[in-house]
Amino acid sequence: MSSGSSLTIFLERLRQRRGRLNMSCATVAERAGLSLPTVQRILCGKEKRPSFANVLAIAESLGVALEFKETPADQFEEQEAARKARKLVRMVQATSALESQAVSEDHLAAMERRTACELLAGSRRKLWGK
């Protein structure tokens, strides 16, 4: 999920929350310390890049608390290595399939595990880079 779609989903949930609370945008704006047009633009999705501070203020005005949840670094690195390995192996597989040299799903899974291990063992530039 991209950050853009995550924001869209979060803003939709804030809109729903406002509706469930039967709270006007004017009340949200007053409680958040923001202007009414700003709140309306953000909640309607017309604000292309709303500031984090404004979204947080709106959320708090609706009784929504944001929690900082951190994945342990080693677990996050393993997840990223697996994601990147899957992407790399699938690209090679797609090319091989075009050349009628495709391999089985089991072999692909083994290649993904091996590639992930290589990414974790190597430079972090390879892991975090494109």
C-alpha positions in Angstrom: 0.0 0.0 0.0 1.4 3.3 -1.0 1.5 6.2 1.4 -1.0 8.1 -0.9 -3.5 5.3 -0.6 -2.9 5.0 3.1 -3.7 8.7 3.5 -6.8 8.4 1.4 -8.0 5.5 3.5 -7.2 7.4 6.8 -9.0 10.5 5.6 -12.1 8.4 4.6 -12.1 6.9 8.1 -12.0 10.4 9.6 -14.9 11.5 7.4 -16.8 8.4 8.6 -15.9 9.2 12.2 -17.2 12.8 11.8 -20.5 11.4 10.4 -20.9 8.9 13.2 -20.3 11.8 15.7 -22.7 14.0 13.8 -20.1 16.8 14.0 -20.1 19.6 11.5 -17.0 20.6 9.6 -17.3 24.0 11.4 -17.1 22.2 14.8 -14.1 20.1 13.7 -12.4 23.3 12.4 -13.0 25.1 15.7 -11.8 22.1 17.8 -8.8 21.6 15.6 -7.8 25.2 15.5 -8.0 25.2 11.7 -10.0 27.2 9.2 -13.2 25.8 7.9 -12.0 25.7 4.3 -8.8 23.9 5.3 -10.8 21.2 7.1 -13.3 20.9 4.2 -10.4 20.6 1.6 -8.7 17.9 3.7 -11.7 15.8 4.5 -13.1 16.0 0.9 -9.7 14.9 -0.4 -9.2 18.1 -2.4 -6.0 19.0 -0.5 -3.4 17.1 -2.5 -0.7 17.2 0.2 -2.2 18.0 3.6 0.3 18.7 6.3 0.7 16.1 9.0 0.0 18.7 11.7 -3.3 19.5 10.1 -4.4 15.9 9.7 -3.3 15.2 13.2 -5.3 18.2 14.5 -8.4 17.0 12.7 -8.0 13.4 14.0 -7.6 14.6 17.6 -10.6 16.9 17.2 -12.6 13.7 16.4 -11.1 11.7 19.3 -8.8 9.7 17.1 -5.4 9.1 18.6 -2.4 8.1 16.3 -0.1 5.6 17.8 3.5 5.2 17.0 4.0 1.5 16.2 7.5 0.4 15.3 8.5 -2.9 13.7 11.8 -4.2 15.1 14.6 -3.2 12.8 15.8 -6.7 12.1 12.2 -7.8 11.3 11.7 -4.8 9.0 14.9 -5.5 7.2 13.9 -9.1 6.7 10.5 -8.0 5.3 12.1 -5.5 3.0 14.7 -8.1 1.8 11.9 -10.6 1.1 9.8 -8.0 -0.8 12.8 -6.9 -2.9 13.9 -10.5 -3.5 10.4 -11.4 -4.7 10.4 -8.4 -7.0 13.9 -9.2 -8.5 13.2 -12.9 -8.9 9.8 -12.3 -10.5 11.4 -9.9 -13.0 13.9 -12.6 -14.0 11.1 -15.1 -14.1 9.1 -12.9 -16.4 12.0 -12.6 -18.7 12.7 -16.3 -18.6 9.1 -17.1 -19.3 9.3 -15.1 -22.4 12.2 -17.2 -23.5 10.4 -20.5 -22.5 12.8 -21.1 -19.6 10.4 -20.5 -16.7 10.9 -22.4 -13.5 8.6 -24.0 -10.9 7.0 -22.1 -8.0 9.1 -24.1 -5.5 12.3 -23.1 -7.4 11.1 -19.5 -7.4 10.5 -19.6 -3.6 14.0 -21.0 -3.1 15.5 -18.3 -5.3 13.6 -15.6 -3.4 14.9 -17.0 0.0 18.5 -17.1 -1.4 18.2 -13.5 -2.8 16.8 -12.2 0.5 19.7 -13.7 2.4 22.2 -12.2 0.0 20.5 -8.8 0.4 20.6 -9.0 4.2 24.3 -10.1 4.1 25.4 -7.4 1.7 25.4 -3.6 1.7 22.4 -1.9 3.1 22.5 0.3 0.0 21.3 -2.7 -2.1 18.6 -3.4 0.4 17.2 0.1 0.7 18.0 1.3 -2.8 15.7 1.0 -5.9 
